[in-house]
């Protein structure tokens, strides 16, 4: 990426302010082209953004988890110690698909399903690549679930939520993608590079096998991202591969 273009973009005060606000109580990771810098790190002041870029940083990433002091983190901490310093976590769903229009359909269905479930505070941002990140802030969750502190239910609780969402939208997701392609399984196969594994059969009321599209082999709501100290691209950070901004 051209350093001049990076500097012109990241020197914008509105971008810097949003990044600092988003980094509150979170671990920050910066990327230098193909590799990450030291961890843990934090971002507290707008001017730090441009200073990092001057020193070669190309993108900014942040944790799903909120910490009492992110700088206390290190690789030797066990689960109990992480739970003690974790203040909370945001639900972050990463839609991963190389076909942008399919990702878009998935994002719409996820947001509609969350709203159907009564969730009011839902955010969505372009990943910078070919997908979307959908978030629900920690403040939207109750402080305790079944007698346990919600802040300690990471990563099990968000993984269960992600699975629940996937199971409830998969039928409609396959239907909507197939409608986009005018019912042509061949178009989906060609775009995804997959074959028979994207087709499943269900019997109708007459006992006939009906072909349906299974989107899971090529469109994933990524639960690998839901892991302790895993980072995702910060809102409005640039993407090294596409050169695009991760716009909310």
N, C-alpha and C positions, 0 to 999 in steps of 0.2 A: 504494500500500500504506500502511496506517495506521502512522504512526511509533511509536505506543505499542505496537502489536503486534510491530513489528520489534524494538524495544528489549527487550520481555519475552522474546522468543525468543532473540535473540543474546546476552543477558546470562547465559544458562545456561553454567555453567563446563564442563560436559561437552562442549557444542557448541564452545566456544572452544578447548578442549584438542585436540579431534579436528582442527579446522581448522589449528591451529599445527603439529601433527604431520604433517599431509598437505602442508603448504607447505614442508617442509624441502628446501632446494636447488632450489626451483621458483620460477618467475616467478608473481607473483600480480597479478590484475587485479580491480579493484572496480567495481561498476556503480552509478550514480546514476540509478535509474529507467530511462530509455531510453538513457543513454550511459555509456561507460566513463571512468574517471578516468585519470590519467597512468600511463604505462608506461615502463620497468619498475618494479615495486614488489615488496616482500616482506612476509611476515607472520612475525614472530618471537615475539611475546608475546601471551598471551591477552587482555590488557586492550586491545590495539590493535583487536580486533574491535568491541567496544562503542564505542570512541572513533570509529571510522569510521562506525558506524551513527548515532551522535549528529550526525555531520556530513553525513548524507544518503545514506550507502551502503545499498543494498537487497539486493545479492547479492555473492558472492565467487566468483572463478574462478581456475583454476590451469593451468599448462602441463603437457603430457605430458612435456616434456623436463626433465632435471635438469641444473643448471648449476653450475660451480665458484663463480661469483658472479653471480647473476641481475641485479644492479645494473649489471654491465658491458654488458648488452645494449642495443643501439640499432639503429635501422632501417638504418643504413649498413653494418652488418657483412655481409661476403660469406660464401659457403658455407664456405670454408676457415677463416675466423675463427670462425664458429659451431661448426664441428667441433672446434676447439681448446679451446673453453670448455665444450662439452657433455660432461657426465659420464655421461649415459645417457638412456634414455627408457622410459616405460611404454607398453605396447600398450593403446590405448583404442579400443574399438569402440562407435560411437554408432548405436543402432537408431532409425531415424527413420520413424515411421508415425503417421498421425492416428488410427488405430484401435488403442486400447490393447491389446485382446485379441490382435490380430495381432502387436504388438510383443512381448507376453509369450511367445507361441509361438516367435518368432524367438530371443528371449533363452535360452529353455530349450534349444533345439536347438544354439545356439552353445556354450553351456556344456557340454552333453553331448558335442559333437564335440571340444572342447578336451580334455576328460577322456579321451575315446577315444584322442586323440593323445598321451596321457601327461602332459599339463599338469596339475599339482596345485594351483598357486596361482592361482586364478581368483576375481575379485571381481565383484559385480554391484550396481549401485545404480539406483534410480529416477531418471530425469532431472529430475523436477519438473514435466515436461509430460505427454507421452504416449508416452514411450519409456524406454529403459534404456541405461546405460553399462556395458560389460563391460570389465574390466581384467586385465592380466597384468603383474606388476611386472618391472622391468628385471633384478632379481636372478635371475629364472627363466631368463634367456637365457645362453648361453655367452658368454665374454668375446670370443671371435673366431669368425667364420663365414667359412669358405673363405679363411683367412689375413688377413681384414680385421677391424679392431676393430668390434665390434657397436655401440658407442656412436656411430660415424660413419655407420652405415647408416640414417640417418633423413633423409627419410621413406620411402625406397624399401622397406626391409625390412618395416615394419608394413603398408604398402600391399599388398605381395605376400601377406603373411599374411592380411589381410582378404579379398583376392580369392580365395585358396585356400579359406578358410572359406565364403565365399558360394557358390562353385561346388559345394562338397561338401554343403551343406545345402539347396540351392534346390529339389531334387526333393521332399524330405520336407517342406519348408516349405509349398510349394503344396498338398501332400496334406493336411497337418494343418489348414491354414486352411479348405480346402474341407470337411473333415470337421466342423469347428466349425459351418459353415453348412449341414450336412446335405446336402452335394453340390450346393447351389443357387448356381450362378454369378451368378444375378440378385441375390442378397443381397450378394455381394461387390461387384458393380458398383454397387449402390445406395449402399453404405457408402463406397466409395472415390470415387465419381463418375466412374469410368472405364468403358469399354465393351469393345470387341473386343480391345484390346491386352493384356488380362490373360489371354486364352485362347491357348494354343498346342496344336498337334496333333502327336501321335506315332503311328506305325503299330504296331499290336500284331502278334502272331505270325501272325495271319490276313490281314494287310495292310490292316486297317481303320484309319481315322483315329480316334484316341481323344483327346477334349478333356482338357487338363490346365491347371491354374491356374498362371500365371506371376506370382509375387508381386513381382518386381523393380520394375514400374512404380509401385507404391504403397508398397512397404516396402524401405527402403534401409539397408544397413550403410554408414554415411556415411564415405567415405574422404577427403572434403574436410576433415574435422576433423583428419586426419593430415597436418599441415603445420607447418613450423617456427614456433614462437612462437604457435601457435593455442592458445586457452584453452578449457577446458570447466568446467562448473559444479562447484564444490567440494562434496565430500560434506557434507550437512546444510545447505548454503546454501539459501535460499528462492528460489523462482521467481517473477519479477514477474508473469507472466501468470496463473498458477494460484493463487499464494499458498501452494503446497505446498513441503515440504522435499524435497531430493534425498537421500532416505534410502538408506543402504546395506542 
